Each structure stands twice: as structure tokens, then as C-alpha cells.
Amino acid sequence: MTTKHHNRFWTEDDDNLLRAMAAAGKSITLMTVKLGRPIRTIKARAQELHIVLPGEDKNTKRWVG
């Protein structure tokens, strides 16, 4: 499944990298650099894939940082 954001589709590799960085507790800033996407796009994709990002409340899925 791919989602178009800023004229680029999310690839399976992108999704896997996002999952791995989130699981390792990497910062959202690092994710923007590695994925080459804006914060809001990364947050939206993480929400679609039910990935909890560092700094999010695991229960409400709301950003707390």
C-alpha cells in the first residue's frame, strides 16, 4: 500500500525505516532527515500505520513534545 505525499509515494522501504526508527526511539527530526519528508507528513504516515512516534502519548496518540 502506498500513499502519495508531496509527489512521492511511500515505499515499503520507507515504511520499514519509519517503523525501525520509531521502535529505536529516534527523534522526529532525524526521521525528517533520513526520510526526506516534512514532520507533518511523517506524523500522518505513522498514524495511518499505527506507529507510535517518540514524544507521542501511547494512549491518546497525541503529540506531547
mmJSON file of the N, C-alpha and C atoms, coordinates in Angstrom:
{"data_MODEL":{"atom_site":{
"group_PDB":["ATOM","ATOM","ATOM","ATOM","ATOM","ATOM","ATOM","ATOM","ATOM","ATOM","ATOM","ATOM","ATOM","ATOM","ATOM","ATOM","ATOM","ATOM","ATOM","ATOM","ATOM","ATOM","ATOM","ATOM","ATOM","ATOM","ATOM","ATOM","ATOM","ATOM","ATOM","ATOM","ATOM","ATOM","ATOM","ATOM","ATOM","ATOM","ATOM","ATOM","ATOM","ATOM","ATOM","ATOM","ATOM","ATOM","ATOM","ATOM","ATOM","ATOM","ATOM","ATOM","ATOM","ATOM","ATOM","ATOM","ATOM","ATOM","ATOM","ATOM","ATOM","ATOM","ATOM","ATOM","ATOM","ATOM","ATOM","ATOM","ATOM","ATOM","ATOM","ATOM","ATOM","ATOM","ATOM","ATOM","ATOM","ATOM","ATOM","ATOM","ATOM","ATOM","ATOM","ATOM","ATOM","ATOM","ATOM","ATOM","ATOM","ATOM","ATOM","ATOM","ATOM","ATOM","ATOM","ATOM","ATOM","ATOM","ATOM","ATOM","ATOM","ATOM","ATOM","ATOM","ATOM","ATOM","ATOM","ATOM","ATOM","ATOM","ATOM","ATOM","ATOM","ATOM","ATOM","ATOM","ATOM","ATOM","ATOM","ATOM","ATOM","ATOM","ATOM","ATOM","ATOM","ATOM","ATOM","ATOM","ATOM","ATOM","ATOM","ATOM","ATOM","ATOM","ATOM","ATOM","ATOM","ATOM","ATOM","ATOM","ATOM","ATOM","ATOM","ATOM","ATOM","ATOM","ATOM","ATOM","ATOM","ATOM","ATOM","ATOM","ATOM","ATOM","ATOM","ATOM","ATOM","ATOM","ATOM","ATOM","ATOM","ATOM","ATOM","ATOM","ATOM","ATOM","ATOM","ATOM","ATOM","ATOM","ATOM","ATOM","ATOM","ATOM","ATOM","ATOM","ATOM","ATOM","ATOM","ATOM","ATOM","ATOM","ATOM","ATOM","ATOM","ATOM","ATOM","ATOM","ATOM","ATOM","ATOM","ATOM","ATOM","ATOM","ATOM"],
"id":[1,2,3,4,5,6,7,8,9,10,11,12,13,14,15,16,17,18,19,20,21,22,23,24,25,26,27,28,29,30,31,32,33,34,35,36,37,38,39,40,41,42,43,44,45,46,47,48,49,50,51,52,53,54,55,56,57,58,59,60,61,62,63,64,65,66,67,68,69,70,71,72,73,74,75,76,77,78,79,80,81,82,83,84,85,86,87,88,89,90,91,92,93,94,95,96,97,98,99,100,101,102,103,104,105,106,107,108,109,110,111,112,113,114,115,116,117,118,119,120,121,122,123,124,125,126,127,128,129,130,131,132,133,134,135,136,137,138,139,140,141,142,143,144,145,146,147,148,149,150,151,152,153,154,155,156,157,158,159,160,161,162,163,164,165,166,167,168,169,170,171,172,173,174,175,176,177,178,179,180,181,182,183,184,185,186,187,188,189,190,191,192,193,194,195],
"type_symbol":["N","C","C","N","C","C","N","C","C","N","C","C","N","C","C","N","C","C","N","C","C","N","C","C","N","C","C","N","C","C","N","C","C","N","C","C","N","C","C","N","C","C","N","C","C","N","C","C","N","C","C","N","C","C","N","C","C","N","C","C","N","C","C","N","C","C","N","C","C","N","C","C","N","C","C","N","C","C","N","C","C","N","C","C","N","C","C","N","C","C","N","C","C","N","C","C","N","C","C","N","C","C","N","C","C","N","C","C","N","C","C","N","C","C","N","C","C","N","C","C","N","C","C","N","C","C","N","C","C","N","C","C","N","C","C","N","C","C","N","C","C","N","C","C","N","C","C","N","C","C","N","C","C","N","C","C","N","C","C","N","C","C","N","C","C","N","C","C","N","C","C","N","C","C","N","C","C","N","C","C","N","C","C","N","C","C","N","C","C","N","C","C","N","C","C"],
"label_atom_id":["N","CA","C","N","CA","C","N","CA","C","N","CA","C","N","CA","C","N","CA","C","N","CA","C","N","CA","C","N","CA","C","N","CA","C","N","CA","C","N","CA","C","N","CA","C","N","CA","C","N","CA","C","N","CA","C","N","CA","C","N","CA","C","N","CA","C","N","CA","C","N","CA","C","N","CA","C","N","CA","C","N","CA","C","N","CA","C","N","CA","C","N","CA","C","N","CA","C","N","CA","C","N","CA","C","N","CA","C","N","CA","C","N","CA","C","N","CA","C","N","CA","C","N","CA","C","N","CA","C","N","CA","C","N","CA","C","N","CA","C","N","CA","C","N","CA","C","N","CA","C","N","CA","C","N","CA","C","N","CA","C","N","CA","C","N","CA","C","N","CA","C","N","CA","C","N","CA","C","N","CA","C","N","CA","C","N","CA","C","N","CA","C","N","CA","C","N","CA","C","N","CA","C","N","CA","C","N","CA","C","N","CA","C","N","CA","C","N","CA","C","N","CA","C","N","CA","C"],
"label_alt_id":[null,null,null,null,null,null,null,null,null,null,null,null,null,null,null,null,null,null,null,null,null,null,null,null,null,null,null,null,null,null,null,null,null,null,null,null,null,null,null,null,null,null,null,null,null,null,null,null,null,null,null,null,null,null,null,null,null,null,null,null,null,null,null,null,null,null,null,null,null,null,null,null,null,null,null,null,null,null,null,null,null,null,null,null,null,null,null,null,null,null,null,null,null,null,null,null,null,null,null,null,null,null,null,null,null,null,null,null,null,null,null,null,null,null,null,null,null,null,null,null,null,null,null,null,null,null,null,null,null,null,null,null,null,null,null,null,null,null,null,null,null,null,null,null,null,null,null,null,null,null,null,null,null,null,null,null,null,null,null,null,null,null,null,null,null,null,null,null,null,null,null,null,null,null,null,null,null,null,null,null,null,null,null,null,null,null,null,null,null,null,null,null,null,null,null],
"label_comp_id":["MET","MET","MET","THR","THR","THR","THR","THR","THR","LYS","LYS","LYS","HIS","HIS","HIS","HIS","HIS","HIS","ASN","ASN","ASN","ARG","ARG","ARG","PHE","PHE","PHE","TRP","TRP","TRP","THR","THR","THR","GLU","GLU","GLU","ASP","ASP","ASP","ASP","ASP","ASP","ASP","ASP","ASP","ASN","ASN","ASN","LEU","LEU","LEU","LEU","LEU","LEU","ARG","ARG","ARG","ALA","ALA","ALA","MET","MET","MET","ALA","ALA","ALA","ALA","ALA","ALA","ALA","ALA","ALA","GLY","GLY","GLY","LYS","LYS","LYS","SER","SER","SER","ILE","ILE","ILE","THR","THR","THR","LEU","LEU","LEU","MET","MET","MET","THR","THR","THR","VAL","VAL","VAL","LYS","LYS","LYS","LEU","LEU","LEU","GLY","GLY","GLY","ARG","ARG","ARG","PRO","PRO","PRO","ILE","ILE","ILE","ARG","ARG","ARG","THR","THR","THR","ILE","ILE","ILE","LYS","LYS","LYS","ALA","ALA","ALA","ARG","ARG","ARG","ALA","ALA","ALA","GLN","GLN","GLN","GLU","GLU","GLU","LEU","LEU","LEU","HIS","HIS","HIS","ILE","ILE","ILE","VAL","VAL","VAL","LEU","LEU","LEU","PRO","PRO","PRO","GLY","GLY","GLY","GLU","GLU","GLU","ASP","ASP","ASP","LYS","LYS","LYS","ASN","ASN","ASN","THR","THR","THR","LYS","LYS","LYS","ARG","ARG","ARG","TRP","TRP","TRP","VAL","VAL","VAL","GLY","GLY","GLY"],
"label_asym_id":["A","A","A","A","A","A","A","A","A","A","A","A","A","A","A","A","A","A","A","A","A","A","A","A","A","A","A","A","A","A","A","A","A","A","A","A","A","A","A","A","A","A","A","A","A","A","A","A","A","A","A","A","A","A","A","A","A","A","A","A","A","A","A","A","A","A","A","A","A","A","A","A","A","A","A","A","A","A","A","A","A","A","A","A","A","A","A","A","A","A","A","A","A","A","A","A","A","A","A","A","A","A","A","A","A","A","A","A","A","A","A","A","A","A","A","A","A","A","A","A","A","A","A","A","A","A","A","A","A","A","A","A","A","A","A","A","A","A","A","A","A","A","A","A","A","A","A","A","A","A","A","A","A","A","A","A","A","A","A","A","A","A","A","A","A","A","A","A","A","A","A","A","A","A","A","A","A","A","A","A","A","A","A","A","A","A","A","A","A","A","A","A","A","A","A"],
"label_entity_id":["1","1","1","1","1","1","1","1","1","1","1","1","1","1","1","1","1","1","1","1","1","1","1","1","1","1","1","1","1","1","1","1","1","1","1","1","1","1","1","1","1","1","1","1","1","1","1","1","1","1","1","1","1","1","1","1","1","1","1","1","1","1","1","1","1","1","1","1","1","1","1","1","1","1","1","1","1","1","1","1","1","1","1","1","1","1","1","1","1","1","1","1","1","1","1","1","1","1","1","1","1","1","1","1","1","1","1","1","1","1","1","1","1","1","1","1","1","1","1","1","1","1","1","1","1","1","1","1","1","1","1","1","1","1","1","1","1","1","1","1","1","1","1","1","1","1","1","1","1","1","1","1","1","1","1","1","1","1","1","1","1","1","1","1","1","1","1","1","1","1","1","1","1","1","1","1","1","1","1","1","1","1","1","1","1","1","1","1","1","1","1","1","1","1","1"],
"label_seq_id":[1,1,1,2,2,2,3,3,3,4,4,4,5,5,5,6,6,6,7,7,7,8,8,8,9,9,9,10,10,10,11,11,11,12,12,12,13,13,13,14,14,14,15,15,15,16,16,16,17,17,17,18,18,18,19,19,19,20,20,20,21,21,21,22,22,22,23,23,23,24,24,24,25,25,25,26,26,26,27,27,27,28,28,28,29,29,29,30,30,30,31,31,31,32,32,32,33,33,33,34,34,34,35,35,35,36,36,36,37,37,37,38,38,38,39,39,39,40,40,40,41,41,41,42,42,42,43,43,43,44,44,44,45,45,45,46,46,46,47,47,47,48,48,48,49,49,49,50,50,50,51,51,51,52,52,52,53,53,53,54,54,54,55,55,55,56,56,56,57,57,57,58,58,58,59,59,59,60,60,60,61,61,61,62,62,62,63,63,63,64,64,64,65,65,65],
"pdbx_PDB_ins_code":[null,null,null,null,null,null,null,null,null,null,null,null,null,null,null,null,null,null,null,null,null,null,null,null,null,null,null,null,null,null,null,null,null,null,null,null,null,null,null,null,null,null,null,null,null,null,null,null,null,null,null,null,null,null,null,null,null,null,null,null,null,null,null,null,null,null,null,null,null,null,null,null,null,null,null,null,null,null,null,null,null,null,null,null,null,null,null,null,null,null,null,null,null,null,null,null,null,null,null,null,null,null,null,null,null,null,null,null,null,null,null,null,null,null,null,null,null,null,null,null,null,null,null,null,null,null,null,null,null,null,null,null,null,null,null,null,null,null,null,null,null,null,null,null,null,null,null,null,null,null,null,null,null,null,null,null,null,null,null,null,null,null,null,null,null,null,null,null,null,null,null,null,null,null,null,null,null,null,null,null,null,null,null,null,null,null,null,null,null,null,null,null,null,null,null],
"Cartn_x":[0.839,0.0,0.885,0.652,1.426,0.494,1.005,0.241,1.056,0.448,1.174,1.238,2.445,2.674,3.749,3.46,4.441,5.063,4.233,4.65,5.566,5.627,6.402,5.544,5.587,4.869,5.709,5.041,5.719,5.989,7.239,7.598,7.596,7.666,7.762,9.034,10.127,11.374,11.209,10.497,10.226,9.449,8.412,7.587,8.421,9.27,10.104,11.107,11.673,12.61,11.895,10.693,9.906,9.622,9.214,8.946,10.202,11.325,12.574,13.038,12.963,13.399,12.481,11.175,10.231,10.491,10.701,10.949,12.246,13.228,14.514,14.493,13.359,13.239,13.955,14.194,14.874,13.986,14.604,13.844,13.121,12.036,11.287,12.15,13.064,13.973,14.865,15.413,16.236,15.405,14.17,13.297,13.09,12.944,12.743,13.964,15.147,16.381,16.503,16.33,16.505,15.451,14.21,13.126,12.945,13.524,13.402,11.974,11.252,9.846,9.588,8.582,8.257,7.656,7.772,7.269,5.805,4.978,3.536,3.249,4.043,3.856,4.249,5.339,5.782,4.763,4.257,3.246,1.984,1.582,0.375,0.57,1.743,2.005,2.077,2.72,2.81,1.424,0.555,-0.818,-1.533,-1.367,-2.002,-1.553,-0.266,0.305,0.26,-0.382,-0.496,0.875,1.784,3.123,3.135,3.56,3.676,5.063,5.103,6.364,6.887,8.21,8.766,8.166,7.759,7.151,5.64,5.063,3.611,3.136,1.957,1.323,0.771,1.216,0.813,-0.693,-1.342,-2.767,-3.633,-3.251,-4.092,-3.611,-2.376,-1.76,-1.597,-1.574,-1.384,0.05,0.544,1.91,2.027,3.012,3.187,4.496,5.21,6.505,6.467],
"Cartn_y":[-1.182,0.0,1.247,2.147,3.377,4.567,5.622,6.85,7.971,8.807,9.882,11.1,11.573,12.771,13.591,14.834,15.735,15.115,14.559,13.99,12.775,12.184,10.966,9.939,8.723,7.644,7.085,6.611,5.893,4.488,4.059,2.699,1.801,0.525,-0.422,-0.155,0.204,0.528,1.76,2.782,3.974,3.594,2.806,2.381,1.597,0.702,-0.104,0.763,1.764,2.665,3.48,3.936,4.68,3.811,2.583,1.66,1.437,1.187,0.895,2.1,3.284,4.473,4.758,4.57,4.786,3.772,2.515,1.472,1.726,2.332,2.62,3.932,4.633,5.881,7.059,6.984,8.076,9.312,10.473,11.726,11.948,12.691,13.037,13.881,14.661,15.479,14.582,13.529,12.591,11.908,11.582,10.94,11.844,13.153,14.065,14.061,13.969,13.957,12.649,11.537,10.217,9.929,10.361,10.083,11.195,12.365,13.481,13.979,13.986,14.393,15.333,16.207,17.104,16.359,16.973,16.368,15.98,16.88,16.592,15.363,15.164,14.011,12.724,12.79,11.62,11.267,12.266,12.013,11.404,11.904,11.386,9.924,9.623,8.244,7.312,7.773,6.957,6.653,7.641,7.432,6.407,6.507,5.543,4.118,3.978,2.649,2.224,3.057,2.76,2.619,3.514,3.561,4.693,4.382,5.415,6.032,7.338,8.046,8.476,8.598,9.119,10.497,10.722,12.002,11.975,10.905,10.77,10.033,10.371,9.629,8.341,7.212,5.912,5.66,6.274,6.03,6.93,8.183,9.116,9.334,8.902,9.107,10.597,11.411,12.844,13.214,14.183,14.651,15.372,15.019,15.639,16.44,16.556,17.242,18.62],
"Cartn_z":[0.0,0.0,0.0,-0.894,-0.935,-0.849,-0.258,-0.114,-0.722,-1.537,-2.186,-1.274,-1.024,-0.23,-0.924,-1.187,-1.793,-3.043,-3.892,-5.166,-5.034,-3.852,-3.656,-2.95,-3.448,-2.796,-1.661,-0.639,0.43,-0.074,0.001,-0.409,0.825,0.584,1.69,2.492,1.805,2.498,3.392,2.879,3.693,4.954,4.782,5.917,6.927,6.428,7.321,8.074,7.389,8.04,9.121,8.811,9.791,11.016,10.789,11.897,12.75,12.076,12.783,13.609,13.04,13.769,14.951,14.773,15.868,16.991,16.63,17.625,18.394,17.71,18.348,19.126,19.077,19.823,19.182,17.883,17.181,17.154,17.092,17.111,15.79,15.866,14.658,13.727,14.298,13.486,12.636,13.239,12.489,11.403,11.711,10.72,9.514,9.737,8.603,7.704,8.304,7.52,6.744,7.433,6.805,5.741,5.996,5.052,4.02,4.288,3.355,3.204,4.334,4.328,5.501,5.364,6.477,7.671,8.832,10.074,9.95,9.421,9.356,8.488,7.447,6.563,7.288,8.036,8.793,9.87,10.568,11.595,10.992,9.836,9.179,8.767,8.205,7.777,8.984,10.052,11.262,11.803,11.771,12.251,11.379,10.049,9.134,9.429,9.788,10.011,11.478,12.327,13.761,14.419,14.033,14.614,15.634,16.861,17.891,17.777,17.546,17.413,18.778,18.915,20.17,20.456,21.701,22.058,22.009,21.491,21.46,22.702,23.147,24.225,23.627,24.131,23.559,23.659,24.646,24.833,23.959,23.821,23.069,21.65,21.347,20.039,19.737,20.778,20.588,20.901,20.157,20.325,21.664,22.46,23.755,23.85,22.727,22.752,22.207],
"occupancy":[1.0,1.0,1.0,1.0,1.0,1.0,1.0,1.0,1.0,1.0,1.0,1.0,1.0,1.0,1.0,1.0,1.0,1.0,1.0,1.0,1.0,1.0,1.0,1.0,1.0,1.0,1.0,1.0,1.0,1.0,1.0,1.0,1.0,1.0,1.0,1.0,1.0,1.0,1.0,1.0,1.0,1.0,1.0,1.0,1.0,1.0,1.0,1.0,1.0,1.0,1.0,1.0,1.0,1.0,1.0,1.0,1.0,1.0,1.0,1.0,1.0,1.0,1.0,1.0,1.0,1.0,1.0,1.0,1.0,1.0,1.0,1.0,1.0,1.0,1.0,1.0,1.0,1.0,1.0,1.0,1.0,1.0,1.0,1.0,1.0,1.0,1.0,1.0,1.0,1.0,1.0,1.0,1.0,1.0,1.0,1.0,1.0,1.0,1.0,1.0,1.0,1.0,1.0,1.0,1.0,1.0,1.0,1.0,1.0,1.0,1.0,1.0,1.0,1.0,1.0,1.0,1.0,1.0,1.0,1.0,1.0,1.0,1.0,1.0,1.0,1.0,1.0,1.0,1.0,1.0,1.0,1.0,1.0,1.0,1.0,1.0,1.0,1.0,1.0,1.0,1.0,1.0,1.0,1.0,1.0,1.0,1.0,1.0,1.0,1.0,1.0,1.0,1.0,1.0,1.0,1.0,1.0,1.0,1.0,1.0,1.0,1.0,1.0,1.0,1.0,1.0,1.0,1.0,1.0,1.0,1.0,1.0,1.0,1.0,1.0,1.0,1.0,1.0,1.0,1.0,1.0,1.0,1.0,1.0,1.0,1.0,1.0,1.0,1.0,1.0,1.0,1.0,1.0,1.0,1.0],
"B_iso_or_equiv":[0.0,0.0,0.0,0.0,0.0,0.0,0.0,0.0,0.0,0.0,0.0,0.0,0.0,0.0,0.0,0.0,0.0,0.0,0.0,0.0,0.0,0.0,0.0,0.0,0.0,0.0,0.0,0.0,0.0,0.0,0.0,0.0,0.0,0.0,0.0,0.0,0.0,0.0,0.0,0.0,0.0,0.0,0.0,0.0,0.0,0.0,0.0,0.0,0.0,0.0,0.0,0.0,0.0,0.0,0.0,0.0,0.0,0.0,0.0,0.0,0.0,0.0,0.0,0.0,0.0,0.0,0.0,0.0,0.0,0.0,0.0,0.0,0.0,0.0,0.0,0.0,0.0,0.0,0.0,0.0,0.0,0.0,0.0,0.0,0.0,0.0,0.0,0.0,0.0,0.0,0.0,0.0,0.0,0.0,0.0,0.0,0.0,0.0,0.0,0.0,0.0,0.0,0.0,0.0,0.0,0.0,0.0,0.0,0.0,0.0,0.0,0.0,0.0,0.0,0.0,0.0,0.0,0.0,0.0,0.0,0.0,0.0,0.0,0.0,0.0,0.0,0.0,0.0,0.0,0.0,0.0,0.0,0.0,0.0,0.0,0.0,0.0,0.0,0.0,0.0,0.0,0.0,0.0,0.0,0.0,0.0,0.0,0.0,0.0,0.0,0.0,0.0,0.0,0.0,0.0,0.0,0.0,0.0,0.0,0.0,0.0,0.0,0.0,0.0,0.0,0.0,0.0,0.0,0.0,0.0,0.0,0.0,0.0,0.0,0.0,0.0,0.0,0.0,0.0,0.0,0.0,0.0,0.0,0.0,0.0,0.0,0.0,0.0,0.0,0.0,0.0,0.0,0.0,0.0,0.0],
"pdbx_formal_charge":[null,null,null,null,null,null,null,null,null,null,null,null,null,null,null,null,null,null,null,null,null,null,null,null,null,null,null,null,null,null,null,null,null,null,null,null,null,null,null,null,null,null,null,null,null,null,null,null,null,null,null,null,null,null,null,null,null,null,null,null,null,null,null,null,null,null,null,null,null,null,null,null,null,null,null,null,null,null,null,null,null,null,null,null,null,null,null,null,null,null,null,null,null,null,null,null,null,null,null,null,null,null,null,null,null,null,null,null,null,null,null,null,null,null,null,null,null,null,null,null,null,null,null,null,null,null,null,null,null,null,null,null,null,null,null,null,null,null,null,null,null,null,null,null,null,null,null,null,null,null,null,null,null,null,null,null,null,null,null,null,null,null,null,null,null,null,null,null,null,null,null,null,null,null,null,null,null,null,null,null,null,null,null,null,null,null,null,null,null,null,null,null,null,null,null],
"auth_seq_id":[1,1,1,2,2,2,3,3,3,4,4,4,5,5,5,6,6,6,7,7,7,8,8,8,9,9,9,10,10,10,11,11,11,12,12,12,13,13,13,14,14,14,15,15,15,16,16,16,17,17,17,18,18,18,19,19,19,20,20,20,21,21,21,22,22,22,23,23,23,24,24,24,25,25,25,26,26,26,27,27,27,28,28,28,29,29,29,30,30,30,31,31,31,32,32,32,33,33,33,34,34,34,35,35,35,36,36,36,37,37,37,38,38,38,39,39,39,40,40,40,41,41,41,42,42,42,43,43,43,44,44,44,45,45,45,46,46,46,47,47,47,48,48,48,49,49,49,50,50,50,51,51,51,52,52,52,53,53,53,54,54,54,55,55,55,56,56,56,57,57,57,58,58,58,59,59,59,60,60,60,61,61,61,62,62,62,63,63,63,64,64,64,65,65,65],
"auth_comp_id":["MET","MET","MET","THR","THR","THR","THR","THR","THR","LYS","LYS","LYS","HIS","HIS","HIS","HIS","HIS","HIS","ASN","ASN","ASN","ARG","ARG","ARG","PHE","PHE","PHE","TRP","TRP","TRP","THR","THR","THR","GLU","GLU","GLU","ASP","ASP","ASP","ASP","ASP","ASP","ASP","ASP","ASP","ASN","ASN","ASN","LEU","LEU","LEU","LEU","LEU","LEU","ARG","ARG","ARG","ALA","ALA","ALA","MET","MET","MET","ALA","ALA","ALA","ALA","ALA","ALA","ALA","ALA","ALA","GLY","GLY","GLY","LYS","LYS","LYS","SER","SER","SER","ILE","ILE","ILE","THR","THR","THR","LEU","LEU","LEU","MET","MET","MET","THR","THR","THR","VAL","VAL","VAL","LYS","LYS","LYS","LEU","LEU","LEU","GLY","GLY","GLY","ARG","ARG","ARG","PRO","PRO","PRO","ILE","ILE","ILE","ARG","ARG","ARG","THR","THR","THR","ILE","ILE","ILE","LYS","LYS","LYS","ALA","ALA","ALA","ARG","ARG","ARG","ALA","ALA","ALA","GLN","GLN","GLN","GLU","GLU","GLU","LEU","LEU","LEU","HIS","HIS","HIS","ILE","ILE","ILE","VAL","VAL","VAL","LEU","LEU","LEU","PRO","PRO","PRO","GLY","GLY","GLY","GLU","GLU","GLU","ASP","ASP","ASP","LYS","LYS","LYS","ASN","ASN","ASN","THR","THR","THR","LYS","LYS","LYS","ARG","ARG","ARG","TRP","TRP","TRP","VAL","VAL","VAL","GLY","GLY","GLY"],
"auth_asym_id":["A","A","A","A","A","A","A","A","A","A","A","A","A","A","A","A","A","A","A","A","A","A","A","A","A","A","A","A","A","A","A","A","A","A","A","A","A","A","A","A","A","A","A","A","A","A","A","A","A","A","A","A","A","A","A","A","A","A","A","A","A","A","A","A","A","A","A","A","A","A","A","A","A","A","A","A","A","A","A","A","A","A","A","A","A","A","A","A","A","A","A","A","A","A","A","A","A","A","A","A","A","A","A","A","A","A","A","A","A","A","A","A","A","A","A","A","A","A","A","A","A","A","A","A","A","A","A","A","A","A","A","A","A","A","A","A","A","A","A","A","A","A","A","A","A","A","A","A","A","A","A","A","A","A","A","A","A","A","A","A","A","A","A","A","A","A","A","A","A","A","A","A","A","A","A","A","A","A","A","A","A","A","A","A","A","A","A","A","A","A","A","A","A","A","A"],
"auth_atom_id":["N","CA","C","N","CA","C","N","CA","C","N","CA","C","N","CA","C","N","CA","C","N","CA","C","N","CA","C","N","CA","C","N","CA","C","N","CA","C","N","CA","C","N","CA","C","N","CA","C","N","CA","C","N","CA","C","N","CA","C","N","CA","C","N","CA","C","N","CA","C","N","CA","C","N","CA","C","N","CA","C","N","CA","C","N","CA","C","N","CA","C","N","CA","C","N","CA","C","N","CA","C","N","CA","C","N","CA","C","N","CA","C","N","CA","C","N","CA","C","N","CA","C","N","CA","C","N","CA","C","N","CA","C","N","CA","C","N","CA","C","N","CA","C","N","CA","C","N","CA","C","N","CA","C","N","CA","C","N","CA","C","N","CA","C","N","CA","C","N","CA","C","N","CA","C","N","CA","C","N","CA","C","N","CA","C","N","CA","C","N","CA","C","N","CA","C","N","CA","C","N","CA","C","N","CA","C","N","CA","C","N","CA","C","N","CA","C","N","CA","C","N","CA","C","N","CA","C"],
"pdbx_PDB_model_num":[1,1,1,1,1,1,1,1,1,1,1,1,1,1,1,1,1,1,1,1,1,1,1,1,1,1,1,1,1,1,1,1,1,1,1,1,1,1,1,1,1,1,1,1,1,1,1,1,1,1,1,1,1,1,1,1,1,1,1,1,1,1,1,1,1,1,1,1,1,1,1,1,1,1,1,1,1,1,1,1,1,1,1,1,1,1,1,1,1,1,1,1,1,1,1,1,1,1,1,1,1,1,1,1,1,1,1,1,1,1,1,1,1,1,1,1,1,1,1,1,1,1,1,1,1,1,1,1,1,1,1,1,1,1,1,1,1,1,1,1,1,1,1,1,1,1,1,1,1,1,1,1,1,1,1,1,1,1,1,1,1,1,1,1,1,1,1,1,1,1,1,1,1,1,1,1,1,1,1,1,1,1,1,1,1,1,1,1,1,1,1,1,1,1,1]
}}}
